[in-house]
Amino acid sequence: MNKDSILQRIRGPEDLSDLSYKELASLAEEIRQKIILSVSKNGGHLASNLGVVELTIALHRIFKSPQDKIVWDVGHQCYAHKMLTGRLEDFGKLRRSGGLSGFPKITESVHDSFNTGHASTSISAALGLLAGDRLLGGHHVAVAVIGDGALTGGMAYEALSHAGQLGLPLIVVLNDNNMSISPNVGALSKYLSSLTMKSRYQDVRRRLDRLMKEIPLAGPFVFDTVMRLKKGVKAVFYPDNFFVDLGFEYVGPIDGHHIQRLEEVFRDVRQLGRPVVVHVMTQKGKGYQLAEYDPSAFHGVAPFSINDGLLEREGPVSFTEAFGRSMVTLGNENPKVVAITAAMEKGTGLGPFKATFKNRFFDVGIAEGHGITFSAGLAAQGLRPVTAIYSTFIQRSVDQVIHDVAIQNLPVTIALDRSGFVGDDGETHQGLFDIALFRSVPNLTFMAPASAYELELMLRWAVASTGPCVIRYPKASCPHEIAAFSQELTLGRGIFVRESGAPLCIAFTGSLYPQVAEAADLLASQGIQTDLYNLRFIKPMDEDYLVDVMRGYDHFVVVEEASQKGGVGEYIKNIAANRVPSLPVLHLGAPETFYSQGTRSELLQRAGLDGPGIASSIEASYRSLGRITLVRTLAR
């Protein structure tokens, strides 16, 4: 960045106040180039961040952060915000281990007023911050910046309803980057907005409302009549009066790339003293032609070439791609198979299924709870729904899984993509809790494949099942297939992928096969031979069969890519304690903490679940039991 860079002069939002609009335009261009360069190297969310640059600048020019609270819904569009709040020098390490988070983080800056990472939470959080400010004697405002996609989540509507009831000066900025509005309607709405947002108009309206209510006898009648008339007029002139009905003022739509116009509106609404929705129109991917043309392809991306937009490939087929291919195969074989996702068609690999079976594909929007219950309804009609949701997002649907699927024992298959460690996106995106959340739910079958072929076997099993099934798999490349992975499934039983009569056995959930195999090789180099047992089923578990397996060993290890607390390892240790009390069982899983961003390999290493970490823990366990010498003697 050259010495004349405006961006380099910005150490905080206060440095924006003296810039001319010409300088602000240059600043916006610099920010965009910095975002493109960083994301091309580190990966990240590109199109959404390029679309909100001017909006971010205008927000920080009018609202005084951190006293005024700005909450970014999801938070994946906060890159410009980070640069303008003193984090430019660290921006090169965005989403890297030890660097900046790709999402707002209260431990990172006072300007990040609330941690976000999941959709539809911003209005609730901003309203809570605002109510808290008032209870503490404050007089500041709160701004929730929410996209039209996140507004499909039910929690957003719950918050809007409550905000209208409280009447606090909450400002909801609806960032609309998809809706098409005709010029005439837009111009009329802009005119009405500029009229109704003026503080003098609001003052006169409040006085008039109060005066009408005080008129003896006729007051309430006159007031109700005027209110009905007012709503009727708004229904005619306002293209969207839903917000007005909830108790909000409505402003817009406004060009979200016109800084001066945005500032005028924000300055007015800041003085209102009541809830308001500011509807802004932005273009995703603005400033990078490839992202403008196909914003969905540049939503969340791996490192890519700026010149041609080609993504860097990680290597072999991923579990996500394997799932997508298997879904097309099953769709061809069974016309009752339908696919459901919550605004993650490409992320879950269901694009090919949609292209092949358009009428059997449903995207419910960012509404995971609805997606699960909708799937239950499909299953109740005799269809075979496969619902693909990221592990971190299924947390939003626990009640629906239990109440609407499991209790009724409906054949819904839930495909949990990105289970286990998820690199780069930090605490809010780790998929470590699904086993603890669902292993205890009655009627549920829970599986974990180790390869692409096992994933297809499990999908076939699930679709043919008479009850609900969950299949968890990582955001990772599939390992090379081995003969063991092609063995047919037997309910509740795993398979040996290495079996030599060694005194030590490592049982593992499927995603950790490469790490466990590496650990076994490292132990072998130290003279410690191991067998490897792929659990396959997390629930149910054939306890008698598992006990027979455990009785063949002097030492048993369970390794899972999930929270150690509440994991399958705890269950297996309990079985051993009751039925094989003399057998030492070591349980390795993710320690009880939240994991910040890093690559999956780095996160596994932090948790001691990479190959060397697993081997080290096993060797230390054996040493504490005084069994290293015994094992090495037996190995000879």
Buried (B, 14 or more C-beta within 10 A) or exposed (E): EEEEBBBEEBEBBEBBEEBEEEEBBBBBBBBBBBBBBBBBBBBBBBBBBBBBBBBBBBBBBBBEBBEBBBBBBBBBBBBBBBBBBBBBEBBBBBBBBEBBBBBBBEEBBEBBBBBBBBBBBBBBBBBBBBBEBEEEEEEBBBBBBBBBBBBBBBBBBEBBEBBBEBEBBBBBBBBBBEEEBEEEBBEBBBEBBBEBBBEEEBEEEEEEBEEBEEEEEEEEEBBEEEEEEEBEEBEEEBBBBEBBEBBBBBBBBBBBBBBEBBBBBBBBBBEBBBBBBBBBBBBBBBBBEBBBEBBBBBBBBBEBEBEEBEEEEEEEEBBBBBBBBBBBBBBEEBEBBBBBBBBBBBBBBBBBBBEEBEEBBBBBBBBBBBBBBBBBEBBEEEBBBBBBBBBBBBBBBBEBBBEBBBBBBBBBBBBBBBBBBBBBBBBBBBBBBBBBBBBEBEBBBBBBBBBBBBBBBBBBBBBEBEBBBBBBBBBBBBBEEBEBBEBEBEEBBBBBBBEEEBBBBBBBBBBBBBBBBBBBEBBBEBBBBBBBBBBBBBBBBBBEEBBEBBEBBBBBBBBBBBBBBBBBBBBBBEBBEEBBEEBBBBBBBBEEEEBBBBBBEBBBBBBBBBBEBBBBBBBEBBEEBEBBEBBBEBBE
